[in-house]
Amino acid sequence: MNSIELDILLPAFLAGLLVLATHIPLGMKIMERGVIFADLAVAQMAGLGIVLTGLLELTDQPLLVQGIAVLSALCGAALLTWIERNLPEVKEACIGLTFVLAASGSILLMSRDIHAGEHLKDLLAGQILWVNPTQLLATALLSAALLFVWRWKQLSHSGFYALFALAVTASVQLVGVYLVFASLIVPALATYRMQTGRTGYAFAIGITGYAIGLLLSARFDLPGGAAIVWAMALVGGITALLLNAHRKLN
């Protein structure tokens, strides 16, 4: 591996670690609450806000872009809170519909943009190979604040979704919608039967998935985000099979 590849892969790997730091505990909580599509819905709502800033030609004002993206995600979080409280028997269907509407809204907003295809690809698959130190620092500070609140505060339904929205807004811009979903769900899903040591195994799955995916991306010139999603899914699947076999032997 040459120095150029290392200069690209190391920041991308650090971005992955920052995403996992918040998304693994959030993903476990999402599975516990039975709202698996909530992450996709909130991520897509944040993406809708980002698309809107592009349409309004505000991309040269990063603080305003962040504000609109956060506001959009918080609106999505408020909607999910309402759905969980008032429509619990059909919450997954309603949350899935929220995701589809947000995704379709993004496509409609970009329909007049000649670069829409590239923008949509960046939103979904992300640009993890091109993260910069400023993004990493901002995400690290936000992640530390969110983890502090997560650990020391008792969160209500609305508080949980608000914290979730803030975490997802940052990570969508860092790694894209697909990797946000994979980081939330794959480690949590692969370890959901574990009674002890679950968090350690979940982080090991996530970290290994990011490492293998980035190395495969560099070696075979593959899109980084998609390669990591597949690598993490394979690592998670193999880990789940091995854990299940070990459980049966005991």
LINURLIN-V823683 format. One record per residue. N is the residue number from 1. RES is the residue in one letter. SS is DSSP state (H for helix, E for strand, C for the rest). Layout:
BEGIN
N:RES:SS
N:RES:SS
END
This chain:
BEGIN
1:M:C
2:N:C
3:S:H
4:I:H
5:E:H
6:L:H
7:D:H
8:I:H
9:L:H
10:L:H
11:P:H
12:A:H
13:F:H
14:L:H
15:A:H
16:G:H
17:L:H
18:L:H
19:V:H
20:L:H
21:A:H
22:T:H
23:H:H
24:I:H
25:P:H
26:L:H
27:G:H
28:M:H
29:K:H
30:I:H
31:M:H
32:E:H
33:R:H
34:G:C
35:V:C
36:I:C
37:F:C
38:A:H
39:D:H
40:L:H
41:A:H
42:V:H
43:A:H
44:Q:H
45:M:H
46:A:H
47:G:H
48:L:H
49:G:H
50:I:H
51:V:H
52:L:H
53:T:H
54:G:H
55:L:H
56:L:C
57:E:C
58:L:C
59:T:C
60:D:C
61:Q:C
62:P:H
63:L:H
64:L:H
65:V:H
66:Q:H
67:G:H
68:I:H
69:A:H
70:V:H
71:L:H
72:S:H
73:A:H
74:L:H
75:C:H
76:G:H
77:A:H
78:A:H
79:L:H
80:L:H
81:T:H
82:W:H
83:I:H
84:E:H
85:R:H
86:N:H
87:L:C
88:P:H
89:E:H
90:V:H
91:K:H
92:E:H
93:A:H
94:C:H
95:I:H
96:G:H
97:L:H
98:T:H
99:F:H
100:V:H
101:L:H
102:A:H
103:A:H
104:S:H
105:G:H
106:S:H
107:I:H
108:L:H
109:L:H
110:M:C
111:S:C
112:R:C
113:D:C
114:I:C
115:H:C
116:A:H
117:G:H
118:E:H
119:H:H
120:L:H
121:K:H
122:D:H
123:L:H
124:L:H
125:A:H
126:G:C
127:Q:C
128:I:H
129:L:H
130:W:H
131:V:C
132:N:C
133:P:H
134:T:H
135:Q:H
136:L:H
137:L:H
138:A:H
139:T:H
140:A:H
141:L:H
142:L:H
143:S:H
144:A:H
145:A:H
146:L:H
147:L:H
148:F:H
149:V:H
150:W:H
151:R:H
152:W:H
153:K:C
154:Q:C
155:L:C
156:S:C
157:H:H
158:S:H
159:G:H
160:F:H
161:Y:H
162:A:H
163:L:H
164:F:H
165:A:H
166:L:H
167:A:H
168:V:H
169:T:H
170:A:H
171:S:H
172:V:H
173:Q:H
174:L:H
175:V:H
176:G:C
177:V:H
178:Y:H
179:L:H
180:V:H
181:F:H
182:A:H
183:S:H
184:L:H
185:I:H
186:V:H
187:P:H
188:A:H
189:L:H
190:A:H
191:T:C
192:Y:C
193:R:C
194:M:C
195:Q:C
196:T:C
197:G:C
198:R:H
199:T:H
200:G:H
201:Y:H
202:A:H
203:F:H
204:A:H
205:I:H
206:G:H
207:I:H
208:T:H
209:G:H
210:Y:H
211:A:H
212:I:H
213:G:H
214:L:H
215:L:H
216:L:H
217:S:H
218:A:H
219:R:H
220:F:H
221:D:C
222:L:C
223:P:C
224:G:H
225:G:H
226:A:H
227:A:H
228:I:H
229:V:H
230:W:H
231:A:H
232:M:H
233:A:H
234:L:H
235:V:H
236:G:H
237:G:H
238:I:H
239:T:H
240:A:H
241:L:H
242:L:H
243:L:H
244:N:H
245:A:H
246:H:H
247:R:H
248:K:H
249:L:H
250:N:C
END
